[in-house]
Amino acid sequence: MTEITPIAEVSTGEPDTKPEFPGGQDGMIEYFSNTTEYPKSLIKEDAKGTVFVKFTVNTDGSISNVNAVKSSGHEEMDTEAIRVITNMPNWNPATKDGKAVATEMTLPIAFTL
């Protein structure tokens, strides 16, 4: 099972509206539930961990610059978290003064059995 915790925004200049995953927090939880595969090699070990993944939500809502900024301690979890974030559908971008702006986000992804 993968748990998703609220998004922490890291942005230069505060946007008027924050980026939002399609369907909001509930949509994001559903996406992760349907997309994330717990690394099989770690199930036997009952391994747990949290990966902090940083990425940019671009002005068109696409995702780029995905990288793990804090490892779970398990390379397989880190790789899976990056894969899932990289393949996310487009978000609704942040706006500032009525215009879409690129915003950096950090998302903690907790892997628990």
N, CA, C and O atoms as a GROMACS GRO file, in nm:
protein
  452
    1MET      N    1   0.084  -0.117   0.000
    1MET     CA    2   0.000   0.000   0.000
    1MET      C    3   0.089   0.124   0.000
    1MET      O    4   0.194   0.126   0.065
    2THR      N    5   0.047   0.223  -0.071
    2THR     CA    6   0.120   0.349  -0.077
    2THR      C    7   0.033   0.457  -0.016
    2THR      O    8  -0.085   0.467  -0.049
    3GLU      N    9   0.090   0.536   0.073
    3GLU     CA   10   0.017   0.647   0.132
    3GLU      C   11   0.068   0.777   0.073
    3GLU      O   12   0.188   0.793   0.051
    4ILE      N   13  -0.022   0.868   0.049
    4ILE     CA   14   0.014   0.998  -0.003
    4ILE      C   15  -0.018   1.101   0.105
    4ILE      O   16  -0.129   1.104   0.158
    5THR      N   17   0.078   1.184   0.136
    5THR     CA   18   0.054   1.289   0.234
    5THR      C   19   0.040   1.421   0.160
    5THR      O   20   0.080   1.431   0.044
    6PRO      N   21  -0.016   1.522   0.225
    6PRO     CA   22  -0.039   1.649   0.156
    6PRO      C   23   0.086   1.707   0.091
    6PRO      O   24   0.199   1.682   0.135
    7ILE      N   25   0.064   1.782  -0.012
    7ILE     CA   26   0.172   1.842  -0.091
    7ILE      C   27   0.230   1.962  -0.018
    7ILE      O   28   0.157   2.045   0.037
    8ALA      N   29   0.361   1.970  -0.019
    8ALA     CA   30   0.429   2.088   0.035
    8ALA      C   31   0.478   2.169  -0.083
    8ALA      O   32   0.550   2.118  -0.169
    9GLU      N   33   0.440   2.293  -0.090
    9GLU     CA   34   0.477   2.376  -0.203
    9GLU      C   35   0.610   2.445  -0.178
    9GLU      O   36   0.634   2.498  -0.070
   10VAL      N   37   0.693   2.444  -0.279
   10VAL     CA   38   0.819   2.518  -0.274
   10VAL      C   39   0.821   2.603  -0.400
   10VAL      O   40   0.838   2.551  -0.510
   11SER      N   41   0.805   2.731  -0.384
   11SER     CA   42   0.790   2.817  -0.500
   11SER      C   43   0.860   2.950  -0.476
   11SER      O   44   0.866   2.998  -0.363
   12THR      N   45   0.911   3.009  -0.582
   12THR     CA   46   0.964   3.144  -0.571
   12THR      C   47   0.848   3.237  -0.600
   12THR      O   48   0.790   3.234  -0.708
   13GLY      N   49   0.814   3.320  -0.505
   13GLY     CA   50   0.697   3.405  -0.520
   13GLY      C   51   0.570   3.324  -0.502
   13GLY      O   52   0.555   3.219  -0.564
   14GLU      N   53   0.482   3.370  -0.418
   14GLU     CA   54   0.360   3.295  -0.389
   14GLU      C   55   0.259   3.312  -0.502
   14GLU      O   56   0.219   3.424  -0.532
   15PRO      N   57   0.216   3.201  -0.565
   15PRO     CA   58   0.114   3.213  -0.669
   15PRO      C   59  -0.022   3.245  -0.607
   15PRO      O   60  -0.042   3.222  -0.488
   16ASP      N   61  -0.113   3.297  -0.687
   16ASP     CA   62  -0.248   3.326  -0.640
   16ASP      C   63  -0.325   3.197  -0.615
   16ASP      O   64  -0.401   3.186  -0.518
   17THR      N   65  -0.306   3.099  -0.704
   17THR     CA   66  -0.366   2.967  -0.686
   17THR      C   67  -0.255   2.864  -0.697
   17THR      O   68  -0.161   2.880  -0.774
   18LYS      N   69  -0.268   2.758  -0.619
   18LYS     CA   70  -0.167   2.652  -0.620
   18LYS      C   71  -0.198   2.551  -0.731
   18LYS      O   72  -0.313   2.540  -0.774
   19PRO      N   73  -0.096   2.480  -0.777
   19PRO     CA   74  -0.123   2.374  -0.874
   19PRO      C   75  -0.210   2.267  -0.809
   19PRO      O   76  -0.204   2.244  -0.688
   20GLU      N   77  -0.291   2.202  -0.891
   20GLU     CA   78  -0.378   2.098  -0.837
   20GLU      C   79  -0.382   1.978  -0.930
   20GLU      O   80  -0.397   1.992  -1.052
   21PHE      N   81  -0.368   1.861  -0.871
   21PHE     CA   82  -0.384   1.736  -0.944
   21PHE      C   83  -0.529   1.726  -0.990
   21PHE      O   84  -0.618   1.766  -0.915
   22PRO      N   85  -0.556   1.672  -1.111
   22PRO     CA   86  -0.695   1.657  -1.156
   22PRO      C   87  -0.773   1.574  -1.054
   22PRO      O   88  -0.733   1.462  -1.021
   23GLY      N   89  -0.883   1.627  -1.004
   23GLY     CA   90  -0.961   1.556  -0.903
   23GLY      C   91  -0.915   1.586  -0.761
   23GLY      O   92  -0.967   1.529  -0.666
   24GLY      N   93  -0.818   1.677  -0.747
   24GLY     CA   94  -0.772   1.717  -0.614
   24GLY      C   95  -0.698   1.605  -0.540
   24GLY      O   96  -0.646   1.512  -0.601
   25GLN      N   97  -0.697   1.617  -0.409
   25GLN     CA   98  -0.626   1.518  -0.324
   25GLN      C   99  -0.684   1.379  -0.342
   25GLN      O  100  -0.609   1.281  -0.347
   26ASP      N  101  -0.818   1.367  -0.352
   26ASP     CA  102  -0.881   1.236  -0.372
   26ASP      C  103  -0.837   1.175  -0.504
   26ASP      O  104  -0.811   1.055  -0.512
   27GLY      N  105  -0.830   1.257  -0.609
   27GLY     CA  106  -0.786   1.208  -0.740
   27GLY      C  107  -0.641   1.160  -0.735
   27GLY      O  108  -0.606   1.061  -0.798
   28MET      N  109  -0.558   1.232  -0.660
   28MET     CA  110  -0.417   1.193  -0.649
   28MET      C  111  -0.404   1.060  -0.573
   28MET      O  112  -0.325   0.974  -0.613
   29ILE      N  113  -0.479   1.045  -0.467
   29ILE     CA  114  -0.474   0.920  -0.390
   29ILE      C  115  -0.517   0.804  -0.478
   29ILE      O  116  -0.455   0.697  -0.475
   30GLU      N  117  -0.622   0.824  -0.556
   30GLU     CA  118  -0.670   0.718  -0.646
   30GLU      C  119  -0.563   0.686  -0.752
   30GLU      O  120  -0.537   0.569  -0.781
   31TYR      N  121  -0.501   0.790  -0.807
   31TYR     CA  122  -0.395   0.770  -0.907
   31TYR      C  123  -0.282   0.685  -0.848
   31TYR      O  124  -0.240   0.587  -0.910
   32PHE      N  125  -0.234   0.721  -0.730
   32PHE     CA  126  -0.126   0.646  -0.668
   32PHE      C  127  -0.167   0.504  -0.634
   32PHE      O  128  -0.088   0.411  -0.651
   33SER      N  129  -0.290   0.485  -0.587
   33SER     CA  130  -0.339   0.351  -0.554
   33SER      C  131  -0.342   0.261  -0.677
   33SER      O  132  -0.311   0.142  -0.669
   34ASN      N  133  -0.379   0.318  -0.790
   34ASN     CA  134  -0.392   0.240  -0.914
   34ASN      C  135  -0.261   0.225  -0.991
   34ASN      O  136  -0.250   0.138  -1.077
   35THR      N  137  -0.162   0.308  -0.962
   35THR     CA  138  -0.042   0.315  -1.044
   35THR      C  139   0.084   0.261  -0.976
   35THR      O  140   0.170   0.204  -1.041
   36THR      N  141   0.093   0.280  -0.846
   36THR     CA  142   0.215   0.245  -0.774
   36THR      C  143   0.224   0.094  -0.751
   36THR      O  144   0.128   0.031  -0.707
   37GLU      N  145   0.340   0.040  -0.781
   37GLU     CA  146   0.366  -0.102  -0.755
   37GLU      C  147   0.470  -0.111  -0.644
   37GLU      O  148   0.581  -0.061  -0.658
   38TYR      N  149   0.432  -0.176  -0.534
   38TYR     CA  150   0.526  -0.194  -0.424
   38TYR      C  151   0.638  -0.286  -0.474
   38TYR      O  152   0.610  -0.393  -0.526
   39PRO      N  153   0.763  -0.245  -0.459
   39PRO     CA  154   0.872  -0.329  -0.509
   39PRO      C  155   0.868  -0.470  -0.448
   39PRO      O  156   0.876  -0.487  -0.326
   40LYS      N  157   0.854  -0.570  -0.535
   40LYS     CA  158   0.840  -0.708  -0.489
   40LYS      C  159   0.955  -0.753  -0.400
   40LYS      O  160   0.935  -0.826  -0.303
   41SER      N  161   1.076  -0.710  -0.433
   41SER     CA  162   1.192  -0.752  -0.355
   41SER      C  163   1.187  -0.700  -0.212
   41SER      O  164   1.252  -0.755  -0.124
   42LEU      N  165   1.108  -0.595  -0.189
   42LEU     CA  166   1.101  -0.536  -0.055
   42LEU      C  167   0.983  -0.588   0.027
   42LEU      O  168   0.977  -0.565   0.147
   43ILE      N  169   0.889  -0.657  -0.038
   43ILE     CA  170   0.774  -0.712   0.033
   43ILE      C  171   0.821  -0.817   0.132
   43ILE      O  172   0.776  -0.820   0.247
   44LYS      N  173   0.912  -0.905   0.088
   44LYS     CA  174   0.963  -1.012   0.175
   44LYS      C  175   1.030  -0.955   0.299
   44LYS      O  176   1.024  -1.015   0.407
   45GLU      N  177   1.093  -0.841   0.283
   45GLU     CA  178   1.165  -0.777   0.394
   45GLU      C  179   1.073  -0.694   0.483
   45GLU      O  180   1.116  -0.644   0.587
   46ASP      N  181   0.946  -0.679   0.443
   46ASP     CA  182   0.852  -0.591   0.512
   46ASP      C  183   0.911  -0.450   0.523
   46ASP      O  184   0.896  -0.382   0.624
   47ALA      N  185   0.978  -0.408   0.415
   47ALA     CA  186   1.046  -0.278   0.412
   47ALA      C  187   0.944  -0.165   0.400
   47ALA      O  188   0.843  -0.177   0.331
   48LYS      N  189   0.973  -0.057   0.469
   48LYS     CA  190   0.891   0.063   0.465
   48LYS      C  191   0.982   0.182   0.440
   48LYS      O  192   1.102   0.175   0.466
   49GLY      N  193   0.926   0.289   0.389
   49GLY     CA  194   1.005   0.409   0.369
   49GLY      C  195   0.925   0.520   0.305
   49GLY      O  196   0.817   0.497   0.250
   50THR      N  197   0.978   0.641   0.315
   50THR     CA  198   0.916   0.758   0.253
   50THR      C  199   1.017   0.825   0.161
   50THR      O  200   1.130   0.852   0.201
   51VAL      N  201   0.974   0.851   0.039
   51VAL     CA  202   1.056   0.918  -0.060
   51VAL      C  203   1.000   1.059  -0.078
   51VAL      O  204   0.879   1.076  -0.096
   52PHE      N  205   1.085   1.160  -0.073
   52PHE     CA  206   1.042   1.297  -0.102
   52PHE      C  207   1.084   1.327  -0.245
   52PHE      O  208   1.203   1.333  -0.277
   53VAL      N  209   0.985   1.347  -0.331
   53VAL     CA  210   1.009   1.370  -0.473
   53VAL      C  211   0.978   1.516  -0.507
   53VAL      O  212   0.868   1.566  -0.479
   54LYS      N  213   1.075   1.582  -0.567
   54LYS     CA  214   1.058   1.721  -0.610
   54LYS      C  215   1.036   1.721  -0.760
   54LYS      O  216   1.098   1.645  -0.834
   55PHE      N  217   0.944   1.808  -0.806
   55PHE     CA  218   0.914   1.816  -0.948
   55PHE      C  219   0.858   1.953  -0.979
   55PHE      O  220   0.820   2.028  -0.889
   56THR      N  221   0.852   1.986  -1.107
   56THR     CA  222   0.795   2.112  -1.151
   56THR      C  223   0.664   2.086  -1.222
   56THR      O  224   0.654   1.999  -1.308
   57VAL      N  225   0.561   2.163  -1.184
   57VAL     CA  226   0.436   2.166  -1.258
   57VAL      C  227   0.449   2.286  -1.352
   57VAL      O  228   0.448   2.401  -1.308
   58ASN      N  229   0.463   2.259  -1.480
   58ASN     CA  230   0.485   2.363  -1.581
   58ASN      C  231   0.357   2.442  -1.610
   58ASN      O  232   0.249   2.406  -1.564
   59THR      N  233   0.372   2.548  -1.688
   59THR     CA  234   0.257   2.634  -1.718
   59THR      C  235   0.147   2.560  -1.794
   59THR      O  236   0.031   2.600  -1.788
   60ASP      N  237   0.181   2.453  -1.865
   60ASP     CA  238   0.079   2.374  -1.934
   60ASP      C  239   0.029   2.258  -1.850
   60ASP      O  240  -0.052   2.177  -1.896
   61GLY      N  241   0.076   2.249  -1.724
   61GLY     CA  242   0.033   2.142  -1.633
   61GLY      C  243   0.118   2.017  -1.640
   61GLY      O  244   0.103   1.927  -1.558
   62SER      N  245   0.209   2.011  -1.738
   62SER     CA  246   0.294   1.892  -1.750
   62SER      C  247   0.396   1.889  -1.635
   62SER      O  248   0.422   1.990  -1.570
   63ILE      N  249   0.451   1.771  -1.612
   63ILE     CA  250   0.546   1.747  -1.503
   63ILE      C  251   0.687   1.735  -1.561
   63ILE      O  252   0.707   1.667  -1.662
   64SER      N  253   0.784   1.800  -1.497
   64SER     CA  254   0.923   1.789  -1.540
   64SER      C  255   1.015   1.799  -1.419
   64SER      O  256   0.970   1.822  -1.307
   65ASN      N  257   1.144   1.782  -1.444
   65ASN     CA  258   1.248   1.798  -1.341
   65ASN      C  259   1.220   1.711  -1.218
   65ASN      O  260   1.230   1.758  -1.104
   66VAL      N  261   1.186   1.586  -1.241
   66VAL     CA  262   1.151   1.495  -1.131
   66VAL      C  263   1.277   1.434  -1.072
   66VAL      O  264   1.360   1.377  -1.144
   67ASN      N  265   1.292   1.446  -0.940
   67ASN     CA  266   1.404   1.379  -0.872
   67ASN      C  267   1.373   1.359  -0.725
   67ASN      O  268   1.296   1.434  -0.665
   68ALA      N  269   1.434   1.258  -0.670
   68ALA     CA  270   1.418   1.230  -0.526
   68ALA      C  271   1.514   1.320  -0.450
   68ALA      O  272   1.635   1.316  -0.471
   69VAL      N  273   1.458   1.402  -0.361
   69VAL     CA  274   1.542   1.493  -0.284
   69VAL      C  275   1.573   1.435  -0.146
   69VAL      O  276   1.664   1.482  -0.078
   70LYS      N  277   1.496   1.333  -0.106
   70LYS     CA  278   1.527   1.260   0.016
   70LYS      C  279   1.490   1.115  -0.007
   70LYS      O  280   1.374   1.084  -0.035
   71SER      N  281   1.586   1.028   0.003
   71SER     CA  282   1.567   0.886  -0.025
   71SER      C  283   1.491   0.816   0.087
   71SER      O  284   1.493   0.858   0.203
   72SER      N  285   1.424   0.709   0.049
   72SER     CA  286   1.358   0.621   0.145
   72SER      C  287   1.458   0.529   0.213
   72SER      O  288   1.428   0.466   0.315
   73GLY      N  289   1.577   0.522   0.155
   73GLY     CA  290   1.676   0.425   0.202
   73GLY      C  291   1.671   0.296   0.121
   73GLY      O  292   1.749   0.204   0.144
   74HIS      N  293   1.577   0.291   0.026
   74HIS     CA  294   1.561   0.173  -0.061
   74HIS      C  295   1.555   0.223  -0.205
   74HIS      O  296   1.461   0.291  -0.244
   75GLU      N  297   1.655   0.189  -0.283
   75GLU     CA  298   1.663   0.237  -0.421
   75GLU      C  299   1.539   0.201  -0.502
   75GLU      O  300   1.493   0.281  -0.584
   76GLU      N  301   1.483   0.080  -0.479
   76GLU     CA  302   1.366   0.038  -0.555
   76GLU      C  303   1.245   0.128  -0.527
   76GLU      O  304   1.168   0.158  -0.619
   77MET      N  305   1.227   0.170  -0.402
   77MET     CA  306   1.116   0.261  -0.369
   77MET      C  307   1.138   0.397  -0.434
   77MET      O  308   1.045   0.456  -0.489
   78ASP      N  309   1.261   0.446  -0.427
   78ASP     CA  310   1.291   0.576  -0.487
   78ASP      C  311   1.262   0.574  -0.637
   78ASP      O  312   1.200   0.666  -0.691
   79THR      N  313   1.305   0.468  -0.703
   79THR     CA  314   1.284   0.454  -0.848
   79THR      C  315   1.136   0.447  -0.881
   79THR      O  316   1.091   0.510  -0.977
   80GLU      N  317   1.058   0.373  -0.802
   80GLU     CA  318   0.914   0.361  -0.826
   80GLU      C  319   0.844   0.495  -0.804
   80GLU      O  320   0.757   0.531  -0.883
   81ALA      N  321   0.881   0.567  -0.702
   81ALA     CA  322   0.819   0.698  -0.675
   81ALA      C  323   0.847   0.794  -0.790
   81ALA      O  324   0.758   0.867  -0.834
   82ILE      N  325   0.969   0.796  -0.839
   82ILE     CA  326   1.004   0.882  -0.952
   82ILE      C  327   0.926   0.842  -1.077
   82ILE      O  328   0.879   0.928  -1.151
   83ARG      N  329   0.913   0.712  -1.101
   83ARG     CA  330   0.838   0.663  -1.218
   83ARG      C  331   0.693   0.710  -1.212
   83ARG      O  332   0.639   0.758  -1.312
   84VAL      N  333   0.631   0.695  -1.096
   84VAL     CA  334   0.490   0.731  -1.083
   84VAL      C  335   0.469   0.881  -1.099
   84VAL      O  336   0.373   0.923  -1.165
   85ILE      N  337   0.556   0.963  -1.041
   85ILE     CA  338   0.544   1.109  -1.055
   85ILE      C  339   0.567   1.150  -1.201
   85ILE      O  340   0.493   1.233  -1.255
   86THR      N  341   0.668   1.092  -1.264
   86THR     CA  342   0.700   1.125  -1.403
   86THR      C  343   0.582   1.097  -1.496
   86THR      O  344   0.561   1.170  -1.593
   87ASN      N  345   0.504   0.994  -1.467
   87ASN     CA  346   0.394   0.953  -1.554
   87ASN      C  347   0.259   1.012  -1.514
   87ASN      O  348   0.156   0.973  -1.570
   88MET      N  349   0.257   1.105  -1.418
   88MET     CA  350   0.131   1.167  -1.377
   88MET      C  351   0.065   1.238  -1.494
   88MET      O  352   0.132   1.287  -1.585
   89PRO      N  353  -0.069   1.243  -1.492
   89PRO     CA  354  -0.138   1.326  -1.593
   89PRO      C  355  -0.110   1.473  -1.564
   89PRO      O  356  -0.064   1.508  -1.454
   90ASN      N  357  -0.137   1.557  -1.661
   90ASN     CA  358  -0.117   1.701  -1.641
   90ASN      C  359  -0.201   1.753  -1.525
   90ASN      O  360  -0.316   1.713  -1.506
   91TRP      N  361  -0.140   1.842  -1.449
   91TRP     CA  362  -0.208   1.910  -1.338
   91TRP      C  363  -0.275   2.036  -1.391
   91TRP      O  364  -0.254   2.076  -1.505
   92ASN      N  365  -0.356   2.097  -1.306
   92ASN     CA  366  -0.403   2.233  -1.329
   92ASN      C  367  -0.292   2.322  -1.273
   92ASN      O  368  -0.265   2.317  -1.153
   93PRO      N  369  -0.228   2.403  -1.358
   93PRO     CA  370  -0.111   2.478  -1.311
   93PRO      C  371  -0.148   2.588  -1.212
   93PRO      O  372  -0.263   2.630  -1.203
   94ALA      N  373  -0.049   2.633  -1.138
   94ALA     CA  374  -0.065   2.748  -1.050
   94ALA      C  375  -0.086   2.872  -1.136
   94ALA      O  376  -0.048   2.875  -1.253
   95THR      N  377  -0.148   2.973  -1.075
   95THR     CA  378  -0.165   3.099  -1.148
   95THR      C  379  -0.117   3.215  -1.062
   95THR      O  380  -0.122   3.211  -0.938
   96LYS      N  381  -0.071   3.317  -1.129
   96LYS     CA  382  -0.030   3.442  -1.066
   96LYS      C  383  -0.081   3.553  -1.156
   96LYS      O  384  -0.048   3.557  -1.275
   97ASP      N  385  -0.160   3.643  -1.101
   97ASP     CA  386  -0.217   3.754  -1.178
   97ASP      C  387  -0.293   3.703  -1.302
   97ASP      O  388  -0.288   3.764  -1.409
   98GLY      N  389  -0.363   3.591  -1.286
   98GLY     CA  390  -0.444   3.536  -1.394
   98GLY      C  391  -0.368   3.457  -1.500
   98GLY      O  392  -0.429   3.409  -1.596
   99LYS      N  393  -0.238   3.443  -1.485
   99LYS     CA  394  -0.158   3.369  -1.583
   99LYS      C  395  -0.097   3.245  -1.517
   99LYS      O  396  -0.060   3.247  -1.400
  100ALA      N  397  -0.088   3.137  -1.595
  100ALA     CA  398  -0.027   3.014  -1.546
  100ALA      C  399   0.121   3.036  -1.519
  100ALA      O  400   0.190   3.101  -1.598
  101VAL      N  401   0.168   2.982  -1.407
  101VAL     CA  402   0.310   2.992  -1.372
  101VAL      C  403   0.363   2.854  -1.334
  101VAL      O  404   0.291   2.773  -1.275
  102ALA      N  405   0.488   2.830  -1.369
  102ALA     CA  406   0.553   2.704  -1.330
  102ALA      C  407   0.580   2.709  -1.180
  102ALA      O  408   0.616   2.814  -1.125
  103THR      N  409   0.562   2.596  -1.114
  103THR     CA  410   0.579   2.589  -0.969
  103THR      C  411   0.650   2.460  -0.932
  103THR      O  412   0.617   2.353  -0.983
  104GLU      N  413   0.746   2.470  -0.842
  104GLU     CA  414   0.812   2.350  -0.790
  104GLU      C  415   0.731   2.295  -0.675
  104GLU      O  416   0.680   2.370  -0.591
  105MET      N  417   0.720   2.164  -0.672
  105MET     CA  418   0.645   2.094  -0.568
  105MET      C  419   0.733   1.986  -0.508
  105MET      O  420   0.822   1.934  -0.574
  106THR      N  421   0.708   1.954  -0.382
  106THR     CA  422   0.771   1.839  -0.319
  106THR      C  423   0.660   1.752  -0.263
  106THR      O  424   0.574   1.800  -0.188
  107LEU      N  425   0.662   1.625  -0.300
  107LEU     CA  426   0.558   1.532  -0.258
  107LEU      C  427   0.620   1.417  -0.182
  107LEU      O  428   0.701   1.343  -0.238
  108PRO      N  429   0.586   1.400  -0.054
  108PRO     CA  430   0.634   1.284   0.020
  108PRO      C  431   0.546   1.164  -0.012
  108PRO      O  432   0.424   1.172  -0.003
  109ILE      N  433   0.608   1.052  -0.050
  109ILE     CA  434   0.535   0.930  -0.084
  109ILE      C  435   0.580   0.822   0.012
  109ILE      O  436   0.696   0.780   0.012
  110ALA      N  437   0.485   0.776   0.096
  110ALA     CA  438   0.517   0.677   0.199
  110ALA      C  439   0.478   0.538   0.149
  110ALA      O  440   0.365   0.515   0.107
  111PHE      N  441   0.573   0.446   0.155
  111PHE     CA  442   0.550   0.306   0.119
  111PHE      C  443   0.534   0.227   0.250
  111PHE      O  444   0.628   0.221   0.330
  112THR      N  445   0.418   0.168   0.271
  112THR     CA  446   0.394   0.082   0.387
  112THR      C  447   0.318  -0.041   0.343
  112THR      O  448   0.243  -0.037   0.246
  113LEU      N  449   0.338  -0.149   0.414
  113LEU     CA  450   0.263  -0.272   0.384
  113LEU      C  451   0.147  -0.288   0.479
  113LEU      O  452   0.072  -0.385   0.469
   0.00000   0.00000   0.00000
